[in-house]
């Protein structure tokens, strides 16, 4: 991975770390809540946050011949950031907002 890419990756990792901390805070608030829907949302958000590291950044760690160009690395980082910004982070924020509005005993309607 090129130094330019490493800087972008580190910035993205910090954003994912902050989102994970937010999600962990929500999990702590919901301790003991066994609502399947809410717990499913939390599990999905965790998976999507993990995808940034395991799928996207994992691609950058793979050795390849010929080595990736800076443009290829930038595309991977861009896609990781898009996944984080449009998929994972909005779900974390949605869960946080639901818990803030309805409290730790939130249950789904169904």
C-alpha positions in Angstrom: 0.0 0.0 0.0 1.3 3.4 -0.9 1.9 6.1 1.7 -0.8 8.3 0.2 -3.3 5.4 0.5 -2.2 4.6 4.1 -3.1 8.1 5.2 -6.6 7.7 3.7 -7.0 4.3 5.2 -6.0 5.5 8.7 -8.5 8.3 8.5 -11.2 5.8 7.5 -10.2 3.5 10.3 -10.6 6.3 12.8 -14.1 7.0 11.5 -15.0 3.3 11.7 -13.6 3.2 15.2 -15.7 6.1 16.3 -18.8 4.5 14.8 -18.0 1.2 16.6 -17.7 3.1 19.9 -21.1 4.7 19.3 -22.6 1.3 18.5 -21.0 -0.2 21.6 -22.5 2.6 23.7 -25.9 1.7 22.3 -25.3 -2.0 23.0 -24.5 -1.1 26.6 -27.6 1.0 26.9 -29.7 -1.9 25.4 -28.1 -4.6 27.7 -30.8 -7.1 28.4 -33.1 -6.0 25.6 -33.9 -9.1 23.6 -35.9 -7.6 20.8 -34.9 -9.6 17.7 -35.4 -6.7 15.2 -33.4 -4.2 17.2 -30.6 -6.8 17.9 -30.7 -7.7 14.2 -30.1 -4.0 13.2 -27.2 -3.9 15.6 -25.7 -7.1 14.2 -26.1 -5.8 10.7 -24.4 -2.5 11.6 -21.5 -4.4 13.1 -21.1 -6.5 10.0 -21.2 -3.5 7.7 -18.6 -1.6 9.9 -16.4 -4.8 9.9 -16.7 -4.9 6.1 -14.7 -1.7 5.8 -11.7 -3.4 7.4 -12.1 -7.0 6.3 -13.3 -6.6 2.8 -12.1 -3.2 1.5 -8.9 -2.6 3.4 -8.2 -6.3 3.3 -8.1 -6.0 -0.5 -5.3 -3.4 -0.1 -3.2 -5.7 2.0 -3.3 -8.5 -0.6 -0.1 -8.8 -2.5 -0.6 -8.6 -6.2 1.5 -8.7 -9.3 1.8 -6.3 -10.8 1.2 -4.1 -7.8 -1.9 -1.9 -7.7 -1.6 1.5 -9.1 -2.3 4.6 -7.0 -5.6 5.0 -8.9 -6.6 1.4 -8.1 -5.8 1.9 -4.5 -7.8 5.2 -4.4 -10.8 3.5 -6.0 -10.8 0.8 -3.3 -10.5 3.5 -0.5 -13.2 5.5 -2.2 -15.5 2.5 -2.3 -14.8 1.7 1.3 -15.6 5.3 2.3 -18.8 5.3 0.2 -19.9 2.0 1.9 -19.2 3.5 5.3 -20.9 6.9 4.6 -24.0 5.6 2.8 -24.6 2.2 4.4 -22.9 1.5 7.7 -22.9 5.0 9.4 -26.5 5.8 8.6 -27.6 2.5 10.2 -25.5 3.2 13.3 -27.1 6.7 13.6 -30.6 5.3 13.0 -30.1 2.8 15.9 -28.7 5.5 18.1 -31.6 7.8 17.4 -34.2 5.0 18.0 -32.6 4.3 21.4 -32.4 8.0 22.3 -36.1 8.4 21.4 -37.6 5.2 22.9 -35.0 4.2 25.5 -33.4 0.9 26.5 -36.7 -1.0 26.5 -37.4 -0.3 22.8 -39.3 -3.0 21.1 -40.3 -3.5 17.5 -43.9 -3.5 16.4 -44.9 -6.7 14.8 
